[in-house]
Amino acid sequence: MIIDVDDTLCLTEEASFHLENEVLTQLGRPPMPRALHLATWGEPLLSAITHRSPGVDVTRFAALFPPAHQRYVASGRLDVIPPENLATLDHLLRQGRTVMLLTSRAEPEVRHLLAPDHALATRVTAAYHQGNTRFRKPDPRVFDELLSETGLKPPQCVYVGDSPGDALAAGGAGIPFIACLQSGVRALHEFDPRHVTAAVDSFPQIPSVIAAL
């Protein structure tokens, strides 16, 4: 089982919106509107920020973002995994599933989730991100490293995500896809139905859906 991070395992869009606007304020830039953040959500951050704040100095933004990100993580404002989602991972593990992460985040943005003392340490086997994959979603080749390193075939996997780009990547790779709509950021009609195997309204519904596949 392969899981996306943002607004799938963690509900992070709103917190990320405030975090990025805080960094833009430090740069003397006007805040972006929420609608623009939502419209570009799922894109790699340093690419998306050029649309969210046209003319922004990306190099300065990239330098200011990590310490601000760490403050948000340390204060519990970002990447909080709901207890019911952790319980769902435990349920999947008891069913004999292997759990991995695949995200568009850069390595520094996911490093804290992979720390030995994090709640995911005993639940997640591997994580794939911009630091160890050559391609980015929605390119289906984003799964290349995972499939190569594990020896798994696409039909042996399932990818859970929240965006049409997630579905497009999985579909192109031949991996069944479950759309998780809990965050409310996306609606099912935004997805290409050809790439959606199933949809759930909340993360805890996933084990029963996988069992029925």
C-alpha positions in Angstrom: 0.0 0.0 0.0 1.4 3.4 -1.1 0.1 6.6 0.5 0.4 10.2 -0.4 1.2 12.5 2.5 -0.5 15.9 2.1 -4.3 15.9 2.6 -4.3 12.1 2.6 -2.3 10.9 5.6 -2.1 14.4 7.0 -4.5 17.3 6.4 -2.0 20.0 5.6 -3.3 22.4 2.9 -4.6 25.1 5.2 -1.6 25.0 7.5 0.7 25.1 4.4 -1.2 28.1 3.1 -0.6 30.1 6.3 3.1 29.0 6.4 3.8 30.1 2.9 2.1 33.4 3.4 4.2 33.9 6.5 7.4 33.4 4.4 6.0 35.7 1.7 5.4 38.4 4.4 9.1 38.1 5.5 10.0 38.8 1.8 7.8 41.9 1.8 5.4 40.2 -0.6 1.6 40.4 -0.4 -0.2 37.3 0.8 -1.7 35.0 -1.8 -5.4 34.3 -1.8 -6.5 30.9 -0.6 -8.2 30.1 -3.9 -4.9 30.4 -5.7 -3.2 28.1 -3.2 -5.9 25.5 -3.6 -5.7 25.8 -7.4 -1.9 25.0 -7.4 -2.0 22.5 -4.4 -0.1 19.3 -5.2 2.6 21.0 -7.3 6.2 21.0 -6.0 6.5 24.0 -3.7 9.2 25.9 -5.5 7.4 25.6 -8.8 4.0 26.4 -7.3 5.2 29.5 -5.5 6.1 31.2 -8.8 2.4 31.0 -9.6 1.2 31.7 -6.1 3.4 34.9 -5.9 4.4 35.9 -9.4 7.8 37.6 -9.4 8.9 36.1 -6.0 12.6 35.6 -5.5 12.5 31.8 -5.4 16.1 31.5 -4.0 15.2 33.7 -1.0 11.9 32.0 -0.5 13.8 28.6 -0.5 16.2 29.9 2.1 13.5 31.2 4.5 11.1 28.4 4.1 12.9 25.6 6.0 13.2 27.4 9.4 9.6 28.5 9.1 8.6 25.0 8.3 10.4 23.6 11.3 8.7 26.2 13.6 5.3 25.0 12.3 6.2 21.3 12.8 7.6 22.0 16.3 4.5 23.9 17.3 2.2 21.1 16.1 0.6 23.3 13.4 1.8 21.1 10.5 1.9 17.4 9.6 -0.3 16.3 12.5 -1.5 12.8 11.7 -5.0 12.2 13.2 -5.1 9.3 15.7 -7.7 7.5 13.6 -5.3 7.6 10.6 -2.5 6.0 12.7 -5.0 3.4 13.9 -5.9 2.7 10.3 -2.2 2.1 9.5 -2.1 -0.3 12.4 -5.1 -2.1 11.0 -3.5 -2.4 7.6 -0.3 -3.8 9.1 -2.3 -6.4 11.1 -3.8 -7.4 7.7 -0.3 -8.1 6.5 0.0 -5.0 4.3 3.3 -3.2 3.6 2.9 0.6 3.9 5.0 3.1 2.0 4.8 6.8 1.3 5.1 8.6 -2.0 5.0 12.3 -2.1 6.0 15.3 -4.2 7.7 16.9 -1.2 11.4 17.8 -1.2 13.5 15.7 1.2 13.8 18.4 3.9 10.0 18.7 4.0 9.6 15.0 4.8 12.7 14.3 6.9 10.9 14.8 10.2 8.3 12.2 9.3 11.0 9.7 8.8 12.8 10.3 12.1 13.4 7.2 14.3 11.2 8.6 17.1 8.3 9.5 14.8 5.0 7.7 15.0 5.5 6.5 11.4 8.8 4.8 12.1 7.3 1.5 13.1 4.5 1.7 10.5 6.1 2.8 7.2 8.6 0.6 5.4 9.9 3.2 2.9 9.3 6.8 1.7 9.8 8.2 -1.8 10.1 11.9 -2.4 12.0 14.4 -4.5 15.3 13.4 -2.9 15.1 9.7 -4.1 12.9 9.7 -7.2 13.8 11.1 -10.7 10.3 12.0 -11.7 7.4 13.9 -10.2 3.7 13.3 -10.2 1.6 13.2 -12.4 4.4 11.4 -14.4 3.8 7.7 -13.8 7.5 7.1 -13.8 7.5 8.5 -10.2 6.9 4.9 -9.1 9.9 3.6 -11.0 12.3 3.6 -8.0 9.7 2.1 -5.6 8.8 -0.7 -8.0 12.5 -1.4 -8.9 13.7 -1.5 -5.3 10.8 -3.6 -3.9 10.4 -5.9 -6.9 6.6 -5.4 -6.8 4.5 -5.4 -9.9 1.9 -2.5 -10.3 -1.1 -4.8 -9.8 0.3 -5.8 -6.4 0.2 -2.2 -5.2 -2.5 0.3 -4.5 -1.9 4.1 -4.3 -4.0 6.3 -2.0 -4.1 10.0 -2.8 -6.2 13.1 -2.9 -5.5 14.8 -6.2 -6.2 14.1 -9.9 -2.4 14.2 -10.4 -2.1 11.3 -8.0 -4.7 9.4 -9.9 -3.1 10.1 -13.3 0.3 9.0 -12.1 -1.1 5.7 -10.6 -3.2 5.0 -13.7 -0.3 5.6 -16.0 1.8 3.1 -14.0 -1.0 0.5 -13.9 -1.4 0.8 -10.1 -5.0 0.8 -8.7 -5.9 4.1 -7.2 -8.1 5.1 -4.2 -9.2 8.7 -4.1 -9.3 9.9 -0.4 -11.6 12.9 -0.2 -11.5 13.6 3.5 -9.7 17.0 3.2 -12.4 18.5 1.0 -9.7 20.0 -1.2 -10.9 18.0 -4.2 -14.2 16.5 -5.3 -14.6 13.2 -7.1 -15.9 14.8 -10.3 -12.4 16.4 -10.7 -10.8 13.0 -11.2 -10.6 11.1 -14.5 -12.8 8.1 -13.7 -10.6 5.9 -15.9 -7.9 6.2 -13.2 -10.0 5.8 -10.0 -10.5 2.3 -8.7 -12.4 3.4 -5.6 -13.1 6.5 -3.5 -13.4 7.0 0.2 -14.8 9.9 2.3 -12.3 9.3 5.1 -9.0 7.6 5.6 -10.3 4.9 8.0 -12.5 3.5 5.3 -9.4 2.3 3.3 -8.9 -1.1 4.8 -12.4 -2.3 3.9 -12.1 -0.9 0.4 -8.8 -2.6 -0.2 -10.2 -5.9 1.1 -12.9 -5.7 -1.5 -10.6 -5.0 -4.4 
